[in-house]
Amino acid sequence: MALSYSNITIELREILLKARPKSLIEISPKGTVPVLQLLNGFVIDESIDIMKWAIQHSNSLKLLNDNPELQKLLINRNDSEFKIWLDRYKYNDRNKNYSLDECKLKCAEILCEYEKLLKDSKYFINESISFCDIAIFPFVRQFANIDYQWFENNYKLLVDWLNNIQAS
């Protein structure tokens, strides 16, 4: 999404994680996605780093300008807590250390904080989309897609936020 907002032309390649192509392993031994290989051969293989690169190489975007400390805090919490509980929730059959309800509740605690941020503005920081909205969006969407009706019933402002970003 950051690449799109930055108007950077890229070549997308769809892969099956069960059958990672040799070319992916050659440029990024981790074999994870996404991976961005620049024209000079340099490889960026972390989502947040790809986003930062895209924003830095865009002359038209100021996504990090407003309240950068809060944005960093939100992204760090999302990456260090929400993603972990989201994976435990999504793949609960693989991890019996936590009940499905416990994982959902841990995610819900963080979603409530996101919901509070949206009481005063359309996006997390203000009325314009920011870097942290783009970074957090895919994970909230994943959570919502597990049980959309429950999500919709409990997070009215996040539903609007999600719809606004998807429409953009």
Phi and psi in radians as a Rosetta constraint file:
Dihedral C 1 N 2 CA 2 C 2 CIRCULARHARMONIC -1.115 0.35
Dihedral N 2 CA 2 C 2 N 3 CIRCULARHARMONIC -0.626 0.35
Dihedral C 2 N 3 CA 3 C 3 CIRCULARHARMONIC -1.112 0.35
Dihedral N 3 CA 3 C 3 N 4 CIRCULARHARMONIC -0.716 0.35
Dihedral C 3 N 4 CA 4 C 4 CIRCULARHARMONIC -1.132 0.35
Dihedral N 4 CA 4 C 4 N 5 CIRCULARHARMONIC -0.838 0.35
Dihedral C 4 N 5 CA 5 C 5 CIRCULARHARMONIC -1.058 0.35
Dihedral N 5 CA 5 C 5 N 6 CIRCULARHARMONIC -0.511 0.35
Dihedral C 5 N 6 CA 6 C 6 CIRCULARHARMONIC -1.498 0.35
Dihedral N 6 CA 6 C 6 N 7 CIRCULARHARMONIC -0.048 0.35
Dihedral C 6 N 7 CA 7 C 7 CIRCULARHARMONIC 0.991 0.35
Dihedral N 7 CA 7 C 7 N 8 CIRCULARHARMONIC 0.705 0.35
Dihedral C 7 N 8 CA 8 C 8 CIRCULARHARMONIC -1.717 0.35
Dihedral N 8 CA 8 C 8 N 9 CIRCULARHARMONIC 2.230 0.35
Dihedral C 8 N 9 CA 9 C 9 CIRCULARHARMONIC -1.374 0.35
Dihedral N 9 CA 9 C 9 N 10 CIRCULARHARMONIC 2.258 0.35
Dihedral C 9 N 10 CA 10 C 10 CIRCULARHARMONIC -2.376 0.35
Dihedral N 10 CA 10 C 10 N 11 CIRCULARHARMONIC 2.841 0.35
Dihedral C 10 N 11 CA 11 C 11 CIRCULARHARMONIC -1.880 0.35
Dihedral N 11 CA 11 C 11 N 12 CIRCULARHARMONIC 2.069 0.35
Dihedral C 11 N 12 CA 12 C 12 CIRCULARHARMONIC -1.561 0.35
Dihedral N 12 CA 12 C 12 N 13 CIRCULARHARMONIC 2.426 0.35
Dihedral C 12 N 13 CA 13 C 13 CIRCULARHARMONIC -2.255 0.35
Dihedral N 13 CA 13 C 13 N 14 CIRCULARHARMONIC 2.100 0.35
Dihedral C 13 N 14 CA 14 C 14 CIRCULARHARMONIC -1.435 0.35
Dihedral N 14 CA 14 C 14 N 15 CIRCULARHARMONIC 2.347 0.35
Dihedral C 14 N 15 CA 15 C 15 CIRCULARHARMONIC -2.304 0.35
Dihedral N 15 CA 15 C 15 N 16 CIRCULARHARMONIC 2.763 0.35
Dihedral C 15 N 16 CA 16 C 16 CIRCULARHARMONIC -1.687 0.35
Dihedral N 16 CA 16 C 16 N 17 CIRCULARHARMONIC 2.140 0.35
Dihedral C 16 N 17 CA 17 C 17 CIRCULARHARMONIC -1.128 0.35
Dihedral N 17 CA 17 C 17 N 18 CIRCULARHARMONIC -0.426 0.35
Dihedral C 17 N 18 CA 18 C 18 CIRCULARHARMONIC -1.262 0.35
Dihedral N 18 CA 18 C 18 N 19 CIRCULARHARMONIC -0.359 0.35
Dihedral C 18 N 19 CA 19 C 19 CIRCULARHARMONIC -2.370 0.35
Dihedral N 19 CA 19 C 19 N 20 CIRCULARHARMONIC 1.146 0.35
Dihedral C 19 N 20 CA 20 C 20 CIRCULARHARMONIC -1.075 0.35
Dihedral N 20 CA 20 C 20 N 21 CIRCULARHARMONIC 2.270 0.35
Dihedral C 20 N 21 CA 21 C 21 CIRCULARHARMONIC -1.210 0.35
Dihedral N 21 CA 21 C 21 N 22 CIRCULARHARMONIC 2.632 0.35
Dihedral C 21 N 22 CA 22 C 22 CIRCULARHARMONIC -1.015 0.35
Dihedral N 22 CA 22 C 22 N 23 CIRCULARHARMONIC -0.631 0.35
Dihedral C 22 N 23 CA 23 C 23 CIRCULARHARMONIC -1.089 0.35
Dihedral N 23 CA 23 C 23 N 24 CIRCULARHARMONIC -0.573 0.35
Dihedral C 23 N 24 CA 24 C 24 CIRCULARHARMONIC -1.181 0.35
Dihedral N 24 CA 24 C 24 N 25 CIRCULARHARMONIC -0.812 0.35
Dihedral C 24 N 25 CA 25 C 25 CIRCULARHARMONIC -1.117 0.35
Dihedral N 25 CA 25 C 25 N 26 CIRCULARHARMONIC -0.595 0.35
Dihedral C 25 N 26 CA 26 C 26 CIRCULARHARMONIC -1.132 0.35
Dihedral N 26 CA 26 C 26 N 27 CIRCULARHARMONIC -0.676 0.35
Dihedral C 26 N 27 CA 27 C 27 CIRCULARHARMONIC -1.574 0.35
Dihedral N 27 CA 27 C 27 N 28 CIRCULARHARMONIC -0.400 0.35
Dihedral C 27 N 28 CA 28 C 28 CIRCULARHARMONIC -2.545 0.35
Dihedral N 28 CA 28 C 28 N 29 CIRCULARHARMONIC 1.653 0.35
Dihedral C 28 N 29 CA 29 C 29 CIRCULARHARMONIC -0.974 0.35
Dihedral N 29 CA 29 C 29 N 30 CIRCULARHARMONIC -0.388 0.35
Dihedral C 29 N 30 CA 30 C 30 CIRCULARHARMONIC -1.093 0.35
Dihedral N 30 CA 30 C 30 N 31 CIRCULARHARMONIC -0.552 0.35
Dihedral C 30 N 31 CA 31 C 31 CIRCULARHARMONIC 1.229 0.35
Dihedral N 31 CA 31 C 31 N 32 CIRCULARHARMONIC 0.336 0.35
Dihedral C 31 N 32 CA 32 C 32 CIRCULARHARMONIC -1.699 0.35
Dihedral N 32 CA 32 C 32 N 33 CIRCULARHARMONIC 2.882 0.35
Dihedral C 32 N 33 CA 33 C 33 CIRCULARHARMONIC -2.155 0.35
Dihedral N 33 CA 33 C 33 N 34 CIRCULARHARMONIC 2.656 0.35
Dihedral C 33 N 34 CA 34 C 34 CIRCULARHARMONIC -1.419 0.35
Dihedral N 34 CA 34 C 34 N 35 CIRCULARHARMONIC 2.824 0.35
Dihedral C 34 N 35 CA 35 C 35 CIRCULARHARMONIC -2.349 0.35
Dihedral N 35 CA 35 C 35 N 36 CIRCULARHARMONIC 2.339 0.35
Dihedral C 35 N 36 CA 36 C 36 CIRCULARHARMONIC -2.088 0.35
Dihedral N 36 CA 36 C 36 N 37 CIRCULARHARMONIC 2.062 0.35
Dihedral C 36 N 37 CA 37 C 37 CIRCULARHARMONIC -1.826 0.35
Dihedral N 37 CA 37 C 37 N 38 CIRCULARHARMONIC 2.103 0.35
Dihedral C 37 N 38 CA 38 C 38 CIRCULARHARMONIC -1.364 0.35
Dihedral N 38 CA 38 C 38 N 39 CIRCULARHARMONIC 2.874 0.35
Dihedral C 38 N 39 CA 39 C 39 CIRCULARHARMONIC -1.040 0.35
Dihedral N 39 CA 39 C 39 N 40 CIRCULARHARMONIC -0.500 0.35
Dihedral C 39 N 40 CA 40 C 40 CIRCULARHARMONIC -1.454 0.35
Dihedral N 40 CA 40 C 40 N 41 CIRCULARHARMONIC 0.046 0.35
Dihedral C 40 N 41 CA 41 C 41 CIRCULARHARMONIC 1.666 0.35
Dihedral N 41 CA 41 C 41 N 42 CIRCULARHARMONIC -0.240 0.35
Dihedral C 41 N 42 CA 42 C 42 CIRCULARHARMONIC -1.109 0.35
Dihedral N 42 CA 42 C 42 N 43 CIRCULARHARMONIC 2.436 0.35
Dihedral C 42 N 43 CA 43 C 43 CIRCULARHARMONIC -2.033 0.35
Dihedral N 43 CA 43 C 43 N 44 CIRCULARHARMONIC 2.323 0.35
Dihedral C 43 N 44 CA 44 C 44 CIRCULARHARMONIC -2.052 0.35
Dihedral N 44 CA 44 C 44 N 45 CIRCULARHARMONIC 2.125 0.35
Dihedral C 44 N 45 CA 45 C 45 CIRCULARHARMONIC -2.179 0.35
Dihedral N 45 CA 45 C 45 N 46 CIRCULARHARMONIC 0.495 0.35
Dihedral C 45 N 46 CA 46 C 46 CIRCULARHARMONIC -2.247 0.35
Dihedral N 46 CA 46 C 46 N 47 CIRCULARHARMONIC 2.333 0.35
Dihedral C 46 N 47 CA 47 C 47 CIRCULARHARMONIC -0.923 0.35
Dihedral N 47 CA 47 C 47 N 48 CIRCULARHARMONIC -0.858 0.35
Dihedral C 47 N 48 CA 48 C 48 CIRCULARHARMONIC -1.128 0.35
Dihedral N 48 CA 48 C 48 N 49 CIRCULARHARMONIC -0.600 0.35
Dihedral C 48 N 49 CA 49 C 49 CIRCULARHARMONIC -1.239 0.35
Dihedral N 49 CA 49 C 49 N 50 CIRCULARHARMONIC -0.620 0.35
Dihedral C 49 N 50 CA 50 C 50 CIRCULARHARMONIC -1.117 0.35
Dihedral N 50 CA 50 C 50 N 51 CIRCULARHARMONIC -0.758 0.35
Dihedral C 50 N 51 CA 51 C 51 CIRCULARHARMONIC -1.060 0.35
Dihedral N 51 CA 51 C 51 N 52 CIRCULARHARMONIC -0.817 0.35
Dihedral C 51 N 52 CA 52 C 52 CIRCULARHARMONIC -1.077 0.35
Dihedral N 52 CA 52 C 52 N 53 CIRCULARHARMONIC -0.747 0.35
Dihedral C 52 N 53 CA 53 C 53 CIRCULARHARMONIC -1.038 0.35
Dihedral N 53 CA 53 C 53 N 54 CIRCULARHARMONIC -0.795 0.35
Dihedral C 53 N 54 CA 54 C 54 CIRCULARHARMONIC -1.077 0.35
Dihedral N 54 CA 54 C 54 N 55 CIRCULARHARMONIC -0.768 0.35
Dihedral C 54 N 55 CA 55 C 55 CIRCULARHARMONIC -1.149 0.35
Dihedral N 55 CA 55 C 55 N 56 CIRCULARHARMONIC -0.722 0.35
Dihedral C 55 N 56 CA 56 C 56 CIRCULARHARMONIC -1.151 0.35
Dihedral N 56 CA 56 C 56 N 57 CIRCULARHARMONIC -0.460 0.35
Dihedral C 56 N 57 CA 57 C 57 CIRCULARHARMONIC -1.725 0.35
Dihedral N 57 CA 57 C 57 N 58 CIRCULARHARMONIC 0.284 0.35
Dihedral C 57 N 58 CA 58 C 58 CIRCULARHARMONIC -1.989 0.35
Dihedral N 58 CA 58 C 58 N 59 CIRCULARHARMONIC 2.273 0.35
Dihedral C 58 N 59 CA 59 C 59 CIRCULARHARMONIC -1.479 0.35
Dihedral N 59 CA 59 C 59 N 60 CIRCULARHARMONIC -0.264 0.35
Dihedral C 59 N 60 CA 60 C 60 CIRCULARHARMONIC -1.783 0.35
Dihedral N 60 CA 60 C 60 N 61 CIRCULARHARMONIC -0.165 0.35
Dihedral C 60 N 61 CA 61 C 61 CIRCULARHARMONIC -1.866 0.35
Dihedral N 61 CA 61 C 61 N 62 CIRCULARHARMONIC 2.501 0.35
Dihedral C 61 N 62 CA 62 C 62 CIRCULARHARMONIC -2.225 0.35
Dihedral N 62 CA 62 C 62 N 63 CIRCULARHARMONIC 0.718 0.35
Dihedral C 62 N 63 CA 63 C 63 CIRCULARHARMONIC -1.128 0.35
Dihedral N 63 CA 63 C 63 N 64 CIRCULARHARMONIC -0.407 0.35
Dihedral C 63 N 64 CA 64 C 64 CIRCULARHARMONIC -1.728 0.35
Dihedral N 64 CA 64 C 64 N 65 CIRCULARHARMONIC -0.051 0.35
Dihedral C 64 N 65 CA 65 C 65 CIRCULARHARMONIC -1.184 0.35
Dihedral N 65 CA 65 C 65 N 66 CIRCULARHARMONIC -0.708 0.35
Dihedral C 65 N 66 CA 66 C 66 CIRCULARHARMONIC -1.510 0.35
Dihedral N 66 CA 66 C 66 N 67 CIRCULARHARMONIC 2.132 0.35
Dihedral C 66 N 67 CA 67 C 67 CIRCULARHARMONIC 0.827 0.35
Dihedral N 67 CA 67 C 67 N 68 CIRCULARHARMONIC 1.044 0.35
Dihedral C 67 N 68 CA 68 C 68 CIRCULARHARMONIC -1.057 0.35
Dihedral N 68 CA 68 C 68 N 69 CIRCULARHARMONIC -0.535 0.35
Dihedral C 68 N 69 CA 69 C 69 CIRCULARHARMONIC -1.189 0.35
Dihedral N 69 CA 69 C 69 N 70 CIRCULARHARMONIC -0.739 0.35
Dihedral C 69 N 70 CA 70 C 70 CIRCULARHARMONIC -1.152 0.35
Dihedral N 70 CA 70 C 70 N 71 CIRCULARHARMONIC -0.708 0.35
Dihedral C 70 N 71 CA 71 C 71 CIRCULARHARMONIC -1.034 0.35
Dihedral N 71 CA 71 C 71 N 72 CIRCULARHARMONIC -0.802 0.35
Dihedral C 71 N 72 CA 72 C 72 CIRCULARHARMONIC -1.080 0.35
Dihedral N 72 CA 72 C 72 N 73 CIRCULARHARMONIC -0.755 0.35
Dihedral C 72 N 73 CA 73 C 73 CIRCULARHARMONIC -1.066 0.35
Dihedral N 73 CA 73 C 73 N 74 CIRCULARHARMONIC -0.791 0.35
Dihedral C 73 N 74 CA 74 C 74 CIRCULARHARMONIC -1.109 0.35
Dihedral N 74 CA 74 C 74 N 75 CIRCULARHARMONIC -0.766 0.35
Dihedral C 74 N 75 CA 75 C 75 CIRCULARHARMONIC -1.154 0.35
Dihedral N 75 CA 75 C 75 N 76 CIRCULARHARMONIC -0.755 0.35
Dihedral C 75 N 76 CA 76 C 76 CIRCULARHARMONIC -1.087 0.35
Dihedral N 76 CA 76 C 76 N 77 CIRCULARHARMONIC -0.745 0.35
Dihedral C 76 N 77 CA 77 C 77 CIRCULARHARMONIC -1.131 0.35
Dihedral N 77 CA 77 C 77 N 78 CIRCULARHARMONIC -0.734 0.35
Dihedral C 77 N 78 CA 78 C 78 CIRCULARHARMONIC -1.058 0.35
Dihedral N 78 CA 78 C 78 N 79 CIRCULARHARMONIC -0.807 0.35
Dihedral C 78 N 79 CA 79 C 79 CIRCULARHARMONIC -1.273 0.35
Dihedral N 79 CA 79 C 79 N 80 CIRCULARHARMONIC -0.534 0.35
Dihedral C 79 N 80 CA 80 C 80 CIRCULARHARMONIC -1.647 0.35
Dihedral N 80 CA 80 C 80 N 81 CIRCULARHARMONIC -0.434 0.35
Dihedral C 80 N 81 CA 81 C 81 CIRCULARHARMONIC -2.059 0.35
Dihedral N 81 CA 81 C 81 N 82 CIRCULARHARMONIC -1.007 0.35
Dihedral C 81 N 82 CA 82 C 82 CIRCULARHARMONIC -1.053 0.35
Dihedral N 82 CA 82 C 82 N 83 CIRCULARHARMONIC -0.795 0.35
Dihedral C 82 N 83 CA 83 C 83 CIRCULARHARMONIC -1.050 0.35
Dihedral N 83 CA 83 C 83 N 84 CIRCULARHARMONIC -0.663 0.35
Dihedral C 83 N 84 CA 84 C 84 CIRCULARHARMONIC -1.135 0.35
Dihedral N 84 CA 84 C 84 N 85 CIRCULARHARMONIC -0.837 0.35
Dihedral C 84 N 85 CA 85 C 85 CIRCULARHARMONIC -1.219 0.35
Dihedral N 85 CA 85 C 85 N 86 CIRCULARHARMONIC -0.584 0.35
Dihedral C 85 N 86 CA 86 C 86 CIRCULARHARMONIC -1.084 0.35
Dihedral N 86 CA 86 C 86 N 87 CIRCULARHARMONIC -0.804 0.35
Dihedral C 86 N 87 CA 87 C 87 CIRCULARHARMONIC -1.095 0.35
Dihedral N 87 CA 87 C 87 N 88 CIRCULARHARMONIC -0.704 0.35
Dihedral C 87 N 88 CA 88 C 88 CIRCULARHARMONIC -1.128 0.35
Dihedral N 88 CA 88 C 88 N 89 CIRCULARHARMONIC -0.589 0.35
Dihedral C 88 N 89 CA 89 C 89 CIRCULARHARMONIC -1.283 0.35
Dihedral N 89 CA 89 C 89 N 90 CIRCULARHARMONIC -0.845 0.35
Dihedral C 89 N 90 CA 90 C 90 CIRCULARHARMONIC -1.114 0.35
Dihedral N 90 CA 90 C 90 N 91 CIRCULARHARMONIC -0.690 0.35
Dihedral C 90 N 91 CA 91 C 91 CIRCULARHARMONIC -1.983 0.35
Dihedral N 91 CA 91 C 91 N 92 CIRCULARHARMONIC 0.735 0.35
Dihedral C 91 N 92 CA 92 C 92 CIRCULARHARMONIC -1.073 0.35
Dihedral N 92 CA 92 C 92 N 93 CIRCULARHARMONIC -0.492 0.35
Dihedral C 92 N 93 CA 93 C 93 CIRCULARHARMONIC -1.162 0.35
Dihedral N 93 CA 93 C 93 N 94 CIRCULARHARMONIC -0.349 0.35
Dihedral C 93 N 94 CA 94 C 94 CIRCULARHARMONIC -1.568 0.35
Dihedral N 94 CA 94 C 94 N 95 CIRCULARHARMONIC -0.297 0.35
Dihedral C 94 N 95 CA 95 C 95 CIRCULARHARMONIC -2.318 0.35
Dihedral N 95 CA 95 C 95 N 96 CIRCULARHARMONIC 1.752 0.35
Dihedral C 95 N 96 CA 96 C 96 CIRCULARHARMONIC -1.534 0.35
Dihedral N 96 CA 96 C 96 N 97 CIRCULARHARMONIC 0.114 0.35
Dihedral C 96 N 97 CA 97 C 97 CIRCULARHARMONIC -1.255 0.35
Dihedral N 97 CA 97 C 97 N 98 CIRCULARHARMONIC -0.370 0.35
Dihedral C 97 N 98 CA 98 C 98 CIRCULARHARMONIC -2.310 0.35
Dihedral N 98 CA 98 C 98 N 99 CIRCULARHARMONIC 2.416 0.35
Dihedral C 98 N 99 CA 99 C 99 CIRCULARHARMONIC -1.291 0.35
Dihedral N 99 CA 99 C 99 N 100 CIRCULARHARMONIC 2.775 0.35
Dihedral C 99 N 100 CA 100 C 100 CIRCULARHARMONIC -1.025 0.35
Dihedral N 100 CA 100 C 100 N 101 CIRCULARHARMONIC -0.749 0.35
Dihedral C 100 N 101 CA 101 C 101 CIRCULARHARMONIC -1.128 0.35
Dihedral N 101 CA 101 C 101 N 102 CIRCULARHARMONIC -0.681 0.35
Dihedral C 101 N 102 CA 102 C 102 CIRCULARHARMONIC -1.102 0.35
Dihedral N 102 CA 102 C 102 N 103 CIRCULARHARMONIC -0.754 0.35
Dihedral C 102 N 103 CA 103 C 103 CIRCULARHARMONIC -1.141 0.35
Dihedral N 103 CA 103 C 103 N 104 CIRCULARHARMONIC -0.748 0.35
Dihedral C 103 N 104 CA 104 C 104 CIRCULARHARMONIC -1.087 0.35
Dihedral N 104 CA 104 C 104 N 105 CIRCULARHARMONIC -0.734 0.35
Dihedral C 104 N 105 CA 105 C 105 CIRCULARHARMONIC -1.110 0.35
Dihedral N 105 CA 105 C 105 N 106 CIRCULARHARMONIC -0.727 0.35
Dihedral C 105 N 106 CA 106 C 106 CIRCULARHARMONIC -1.111 0.35
Dihedral N 106 CA 106 C 106 N 107 CIRCULARHARMONIC -0.721 0.35
Dihedral C 106 N 107 CA 107 C 107 CIRCULARHARMONIC -1.123 0.35
Dihedral N 107 CA 107 C 107 N 108 CIRCULARHARMONIC -0.756 0.35
Dihedral C 107 N 108 CA 108 C 108 CIRCULARHARMONIC -1.058 0.35
Dihedral N 108 CA 108 C 108 N 109 CIRCULARHARMONIC -0.610 0.35
Dihedral C 108 N 109 CA 109 C 109 CIRCULARHARMONIC -1.039 0.35
Dihedral N 109 CA 109 C 109 N 110 CIRCULARHARMONIC -0.753 0.35
Dihedral C 109 N 110 CA 110 C 110 CIRCULARHARMONIC -1.288 0.35
Dihedral N 110 CA 110 C 110 N 111 CIRCULARHARMONIC -0.678 0.35
Dihedral C 110 N 111 CA 111 C 111 CIRCULARHARMONIC -1.075 0.35
Dihedral N 111 CA 111 C 111 N 112 CIRCULARHARMONIC -0.607 0.35
Dihedral C 111 N 112 CA 112 C 112 CIRCULARHARMONIC -1.084 0.35
Dihedral N 112 CA 112 C 112 N 113 CIRCULARHARMONIC -0.664 0.35
Dihedral C 112 N 113 CA 113 C 113 CIRCULARHARMONIC -1.151 0.35
Dihedral N 113 CA 113 C 113 N 114 CIRCULARHARMONIC -0.705 0.35
Dihedral C 113 N 114 CA 114 C 114 CIRCULARHARMONIC -1.092 0.35
Dihedral N 114 CA 114 C 114 N 115 CIRCULARHARMONIC -0.744 0.35
Dihedral C 114 N 115 CA 115 C 115 CIRCULARHARMONIC -1.029 0.35
Dihedral N 115 CA 115 C 115 N 116 CIRCULARHARMONIC -0.743 0.35
Dihedral C 115 N 116 CA 116 C 116 CIRCULARHARMONIC -1.068 0.35
Dihedral N 116 CA 116 C 116 N 117 CIRCULARHARMONIC -0.661 0.35
Dihedral C 116 N 117 CA 117 C 117 CIRCULARHARMONIC -1.091 0.35
Dihedral N 117 CA 117 C 117 N 118 CIRCULARHARMONIC -0.469 0.35
Dihedral C 117 N 118 CA 118 C 118 CIRCULARHARMONIC -1.552 0.35
Dihedral N 118 CA 118 C 118 N 119 CIRCULARHARMONIC 0.008 0.35
Dihedral C 118 N 119 CA 119 C 119 CIRCULARHARMONIC -1.195 0.35
Dihedral N 119 CA 119 C 119 N 120 CIRCULARHARMONIC -0.498 0.35
Dihedral C 119 N 120 CA 120 C 120 CIRCULARHARMONIC -1.901 0.35
Dihedral N 120 CA 120 C 120 N 121 CIRCULARHARMONIC -0.122 0.35
Dihedral C 120 N 121 CA 121 C 121 CIRCULARHARMONIC -2.707 0.35
Dihedral N 121 CA 121 C 121 N 122 CIRCULARHARMONIC 2.861 0.35
Dihedral C 121 N 122 CA 122 C 122 CIRCULARHARMONIC -1.215 0.35
Dihedral N 122 CA 122 C 122 N 123 CIRCULARHARMONIC -0.565 0.35
Dihedral C 122 N 123 CA 123 C 123 CIRCULARHARMONIC -2.157 0.35
Dihedral N 123 CA 123 C 123 N 124 CIRCULARHARMONIC 3.064 0.35
Dihedral C 123 N 124 CA 124 C 124 CIRCULARHARMONIC -1.048 0.35
Dihedral N 124 CA 124 C 124 N 125 CIRCULARHARMONIC -0.655 0.35
Dihedral C 124 N 125 CA 125 C 125 CIRCULARHARMONIC -1.723 0.35
Dihedral N 125 CA 125 C 125 N 126 CIRCULARHARMONIC -0.752 0.35
Dihedral C 125 N 126 CA 126 C 126 CIRCULARHARMONIC -2.838 0.35
Dihedral N 126 CA 126 C 126 N 127 CIRCULARHARMONIC -2.660 0.35
Dihedral C 126 N 127 CA 127 C 127 CIRCULARHARMONIC -1.429 0.35
Dihedral N 127 CA 127 C 127 N 128 CIRCULARHARMONIC -0.075 0.35
Dihedral C 127 N 128 CA 128 C 128 CIRCULARHARMONIC -1.999 0.35
Dihedral N 128 CA 128 C 128 N 129 CIRCULARHARMONIC 2.577 0.35
Dihedral C 128 N 129 CA 129 C 129 CIRCULARHARMONIC -1.097 0.35
Dihedral N 129 CA 129 C 129 N 130 CIRCULARHARMONIC 2.484 0.35
Dihedral C 129 N 130 CA 130 C 130 CIRCULARHARMONIC -2.164 0.35
Dihedral N 130 CA 130 C 130 N 131 CIRCULARHARMONIC 3.062 0.35
Dihedral C 130 N 131 CA 131 C 131 CIRCULARHARMONIC -1.006 0.35
Dihedral N 131 CA 131 C 131 N 132 CIRCULARHARMONIC -0.763 0.35
Dihedral C 131 N 132 CA 132 C 132 CIRCULARHARMONIC -1.193 0.35
Dihedral N 132 CA 132 C 132 N 133 CIRCULARHARMONIC -0.561 0.35
Dihedral C 132 N 133 CA 133 C 133 CIRCULARHARMONIC -1.051 0.35
Dihedral N 133 CA 133 C 133 N 134 CIRCULARHARMONIC -0.798 0.35
Dihedral C 133 N 134 CA 134 C 134 CIRCULARHARMONIC -1.164 0.35
Dihedral N 134 CA 134 C 134 N 135 CIRCULARHARMONIC -0.667 0.35
Dihedral C 134 N 135 CA 135 C 135 CIRCULARHARMONIC -1.232 0.35
Dihedral N 135 CA 135 C 135 N 136 CIRCULARHARMONIC -0.628 0.35
Dihedral C 135 N 136 CA 136 C 136 CIRCULARHARMONIC -1.547 0.35
Dihedral N 136 CA 136 C 136 N 137 CIRCULARHARMONIC -0.493 0.35
Dihedral C 136 N 137 CA 137 C 137 CIRCULARHARMONIC -0.810 0.35
Dihedral N 137 CA 137 C 137 N 138 CIRCULARHARMONIC -0.881 0.35
Dihedral C 137 N 138 CA 138 C 138 CIRCULARHARMONIC -1.055 0.35
Dihedral N 138 CA 138 C 138 N 139 CIRCULARHARMONIC -0.534 0.35
Dihedral C 138 N 139 CA 139 C 139 CIRCULARHARMONIC -1.379 0.35
Dihedral N 139 CA 139 C 139 N 140 CIRCULARHARMONIC -0.659 0.35
Dihedral C 139 N 140 CA 140 C 140 CIRCULARHARMONIC -1.154 0.35
Dihedral N 140 CA 140 C 140 N 141 CIRCULARHARMONIC -0.708 0.35
Dihedral C 140 N 141 CA 141 C 141 CIRCULARHARMONIC -1.068 0.35
Dihedral N 141 CA 141 C 141 N 142 CIRCULARHARMONIC -0.742 0.35
Dihedral C 141 N 142 CA 142 C 142 CIRCULARHARMONIC -1.053 0.35
Dihedral N 142 CA 142 C 142 N 143 CIRCULARHARMONIC -0.775 0.35
Dihedral C 142 N 143 CA 143 C 143 CIRCULARHARMONIC -1.091 0.35
Dihedral N 143 CA 143 C 143 N 144 CIRCULARHARMONIC -0.836 0.35
Dihedral C 143 N 144 CA 144 C 144 CIRCULARHARMONIC -1.019 0.35
Dihedral N 144 CA 144 C 144 N 145 CIRCULARHARMONIC -0.674 0.35
Dihedral C 144 N 145 CA 145 C 145 CIRCULARHARMONIC -1.216 0.35
Dihedral N 145 CA 145 C 145 N 146 CIRCULARHARMONIC -0.284 0.35
Dihedral C 145 N 146 CA 146 C 146 CIRCULARHARMONIC -1.208 0.35
Dihedral N 146 CA 146 C 146 N 147 CIRCULARHARMONIC -0.784 0.35
Dihedral C 146 N 147 CA 147 C 147 CIRCULARHARMONIC -2.581 0.35
Dihedral N 147 CA 147 C 147 N 148 CIRCULARHARMONIC 1.370 0.35
Dihedral C 147 N 148 CA 148 C 148 CIRCULARHARMONIC -1.070 0.35
Dihedral N 148 CA 148 C 148 N 149 CIRCULARHARMONIC -0.681 0.35
Dihedral C 148 N 149 CA 149 C 149 CIRCULARHARMONIC -1.083 0.35
Dihedral N 149 CA 149 C 149 N 150 CIRCULARHARMONIC -0.741 0.35
Dihedral C 149 N 150 CA 150 C 150 CIRCULARHARMONIC -1.108 0.35
Dihedral N 150 CA 150 C 150 N 151 CIRCULARHARMONIC -0.782 0.35
Dihedral C 150 N 151 CA 151 C 151 CIRCULARHARMONIC -1.040 0.35
Dihedral N 151 CA 151 C 151 N 152 CIRCULARHARMONIC -0.840 0.35
Dihedral C 151 N 152 CA 152 C 152 CIRCULARHARMONIC -1.082 0.35
Dihedral N 152 CA 152 C 152 N 153 CIRCULARHARMONIC -0.644 0.35
Dihedral C 152 N 153 CA 153 C 153 CIRCULARHARMONIC -1.270 0.35
Dihedral N 153 CA 153 C 153 N 154 CIRCULARHARMONIC -0.400 0.35
Dihedral C 153 N 154 CA 154 C 154 CIRCULARHARMONIC -1.890 0.35
Dihedral N 154 CA 154 C 154 N 155 CIRCULARHARMONIC -0.292 0.35
Dihedral C 154 N 155 CA 155 C 155 CIRCULARHARMONIC -2.397 0.35
Dihedral N 155 CA 155 C 155 N 156 CIRCULARHARMONIC 1.253 0.35
Dihedral C 155 N 156 CA 156 C 156 CIRCULARHARMONIC -1.039 0.35
Dihedral N 156 CA 156 C 156 N 157 CIRCULARHARMONIC -0.762 0.35
Dihedral C 156 N 157 CA 157 C 157 CIRCULARHARMONIC -1.248 0.35
Dihedral N 157 CA 157 C 157 N 158 CIRCULARHARMONIC -0.645 0.35
Dihedral C 157 N 158 CA 158 C 158 CIRCULARHARMONIC -1.171 0.35
Dihedral N 158 CA 158 C 158 N 159 CIRCULARHARMONIC -0.580 0.35
Dihedral C 158 N 159 CA 159 C 159 CIRCULARHARMONIC -1.084 0.35
Dihedral N 159 CA 159 C 159 N 160 CIRCULARHARMONIC -0.816 0.35
Dihedral C 159 N 160 CA 160 C 160 CIRCULARHARMONIC -1.083 0.35
Dihedral N 160 CA 160 C 160 N 161 CIRCULARHARMONIC -0.768 0.35
Dihedral C 160 N 161 CA 161 C 161 CIRCULARHARMONIC -1.021 0.35
Dihedral N 161 CA 161 C 161 N 162 CIRCULARHARMONIC -0.830 0.35
Dihedral C 161 N 162 CA 162 C 162 CIRCULARHARMONIC -1.054 0.35
Dihedral N 162 CA 162 C 162 N 163 CIRCULARHARMONIC -0.800 0.35
Dihedral C 162 N 163 CA 163 C 163 CIRCULARHARMONIC -1.098 0.35
Dihedral N 163 CA 163 C 163 N 164 CIRCULARHARMONIC -0.705 0.35
Dihedral C 163 N 164 CA 164 C 164 CIRCULARHARMONIC -1.093 0.35
Dihedral N 164 CA 164 C 164 N 165 CIRCULARHARMONIC -0.763 0.35
Dihedral C 164 N 165 CA 165 C 165 CIRCULARHARMONIC -1.210 0.35
Dihedral N 165 CA 165 C 165 N 166 CIRCULARHARMONIC -0.739 0.35
Dihedral C 165 N 166 CA 166 C 166 CIRCULARHARMONIC -1.096 0.35
Dihedral N 166 CA 166 C 166 N 167 CIRCULARHARMONIC -0.625 0.35
Dihedral C 166 N 167 CA 167 C 167 CIRCULARHARMONIC -1.265 0.35
Dihedral N 167 CA 167 C 167 N 168 CIRCULARHARMONIC -0.371 0.35
